Amino acid sequence: MSSPDSRAPLWRAVASLIVLIAAGVAALNNPVNLGLDLEGGTQIVLETQSTDRVQADSEATDRALEVLRGRVDALGVAEPTLSRSGENRIIVELPGVQDPRKAAEVIGQTAQLEFHNVVGPAGENAEPGDNQQVVDDEDGNPILVGPPLLDGNGIDDASFGQPQDSIGQWVVDVDFNDEGTPGWQELVSQACANEAGGSRIAIMLDGDVISSPQVQPGLCSNPGSSTQITGDFSQAEAEDLSVLIKGGALPVPVEVIEQRTIGATLGDAAIAASFEAGLIGLALTAIYILFVYRLVGMMATLALAAYTLLAYGMLVWLGATLTLPGLAGFVLAIGLAIDANVLVFERAREEYIRRRGEGLGRALDTGYNKAWSAIIDSNVTTLIAAALLFFFASGSVRGFGVTLSIGTIASMMSALVIARVLTDWLVRRSFVKNRPAVSGIAGDGSFRRWLATNGPDLMRRAGTWVTVAVIALVVAVGGLVIRGLDLGIDFTGGRLLEYSTTQTISADDARDVVADAGFPQAVVQESSSDTGNEHDITVRVGQISDDEAVQIEQALADAAGGATKERDELVGPSLGDELRNKAITAFVIAIAAQMIYLAFRFRWTFATGAVLSLAFVVLMVVGFFAWTGLPVDSVFLAAILSIIGLAINDTIVVFDRIREELRNRDGTGSVRTTFNDAILQTFPRTINTSLSTIFVLAALAVLGGDTLKPFAIALLLGMIIGVYATTLVASPIAVMLEERFRPREGKDVLAAADPYADVPAGGRETGTL
């Protein structure tokens, strides 16, 4: 009779097969939803505004969204997307729309359509009474109008056309619904009785008179439920007006607070660059893992390929939108999957050496069991960072949080289930059993032996390392004080325009061209963008209109023989302030969440060291960006929150080993020696994991273009500084706190250690659990 554990390979294999088949079916039958930064198009973020009569709450915003949906449908845009974000924001995505002027004009207008009686001409002796106002009619003559008796909510339908007996005249026919008909009839009745006003009705759109026709005598006896708006309309003007009227009046005014236009070629280039970076990073990682871990490394590489299918299948099954930072999230998760495999393999190596002769299978089983708690803890902290991105970011950065979560879950499935099935199968083959050296987990290596016998005593000078960290922090903070951060328009507000020019034009010449066009304060730079054009021009200005943006484009086109808009981002000042505040809030909450989780999983002394180390890493990266002048935008926020998850991973692995050593030594011996031994034991894992992840991030930094390069640089710095901080910041702080505050009795130390840190060896070969 076999033990329960002996059936484990079968259920894992069946589960792996089912999951992979499901992912494959989802990938084949569900198209991927591309974000506008990959597909190309325009995104407009609108914010509803409260009035004296209506509060801009979620209900009013939902009503406004439905009105806007009708307007967008009338524009004829293929597969538009409209959704409410938060209490009072509406996100409109228009794939393929490269000129946002018409869309913003039609979508963003408040369209407060009102019908007034004309009281009479507004002369010197005509003063407005209660609820009356003086306006100019369509010919510019001042008139006095009464209060509105009908608004756009009373409109049933509107269309434009030409009357049969007209030549070149365009009109708009309006039908009133049951709510609007009584108001229309009252208007007609008052106009017919008011000869002083010429029996006229003023039709006003957003406070401007668009037509003030005289009511025909035949209409006085039978107003009916429809009318015809006449005026000096062109066909385009009549069409736009009918779209606005048919869409109805927005229940609340809206304001454009963010507008982004991405060229289709930029999106295609970004996809190609990210795909290429992922393949190169994956190939380099696979080669390294094969070199270090041989046959089990080959199994891990196959599991990593399965990760790609799992992550993509989950993405399309959930209907999530893939954005440019989202692609980076998937690439980043490759490093997480490798980390889990490296943890297992390093543990298996130790177990094989410790219990030499008991077999590869038992060593691998124990390696998986002992690595379990560190893998779970490190991935949970990454998911915390991803959740914060989802709740505190927006747009494509929010998409990064979604794909990072998906990638993290897929990487755990890949490393803990699929890789285990493959490696279990491998180490039980006769060829491998008889030649354990080819497995990759049967030897310790000269580097590990050197660490065990002659490794440095790093914790002997714990106080010195903390002092060095403080000095480094002073330098980093000095960059913030002296130079400050180059905040992107995400945080400052303004407009960022990027163009690829037909002919090469220098930044100095482009700056003169833009200044001559009327924008002397604009910041003009050359850039190497994702399109592959080595001499793209970026223009950063304040709050300018779409027409003014076209002026800049035309001026550059004239100077450089043509210009194609690749990116156009407009962020309102209020949104910039909000994003900046959200970034600070997200950082504080991330630190607090990590400390609470670590205090729960470890002793408070460990949590304190880990969180202070984490703050050190983040401030060092931010300081580097300050000194170098690299841009800081919402994508940088995604990088910082990702660093929080990545940097804490390494600390968790080291601390997991430290608490295990405390447990094994039963609280005896020097605390510093225990800490130092644990650090040296995990050092090979740290090097292998770091190099594997660095390969991926380096490929992304080189190939990702201007959009992803700062993101990848931030993560690279976070990874490198994080390894340093775990060893020489977090551990020294924790060891000094332990020396001062640790429990005196050995059993108390045991109670403080994680019960999962020291799982007894066992496996199918012995028939034990």
Secondary structure, DSSP 8 states (H G I E B T S, - for coil): ---GGGGHHHHHHHHHHHHHHHHHHHHHHS--EE-HHHH-EEEEEEEE---SS----HHHHHHHHHHHHHHHHHHT-SS-EEEEETTTEEEEEEET---HHHHHHHHH----EEEEEEEEE--TT----TT-EEEE-TTS-EEEE---SEEGGGEEEEEEE--TT-SS-EEEEEEE-TTTHHHHHHHHHHHHT-TTTTTBEEEEETTEEEE--B--HHHHH--TTEEEEEEEE-HHHHHHHHHHHHH---SS-EEEEEEEEE-HHHHHHHHHHHHHHHHHHHHHHHHHHHHHHHHHHHHHHHHHHHHHHHHHHHHHHHT-EE-HHHHHHHHHHHHHHHHHHHHHHHHHHHHHHHTTTS-HHHHHHHHHHHHHHHHHHHHHHHHHHHHHHHHH--HHHHHHHHHHHHHHHHHHHIIIIIHHHHHHHHHTSHHHHH-GGGGSSS--HHHHHHHHHH---GGGGHHHHHHHHHHHHHHHHHHHHHT--EE-HHHH-EEEEEEEESS---HHHHHHHHHHTT-TT-EEEEE--TTS-TTEEEEEESS--HHHHHHHHHHHHHHHT-EEEEEEEEE-HHHHHHHHHHHHHHHHHHHHHHHHHHHHHS-HHHHHHHHHHHHHHHHHHHHHHHHHT-EE-HHHHHHHHHHHHHHHHHHHHHHHHHHHHHHHTTT-S-HHHHHHHHHHHHHHHHHHHHHHHHHHHHHHHHHSHHHHHHHHHHHHHHHHHHHHHIIIIIHHHHHHHHHHHS-SSHHHHHHHS-TTSS-----TTTT--
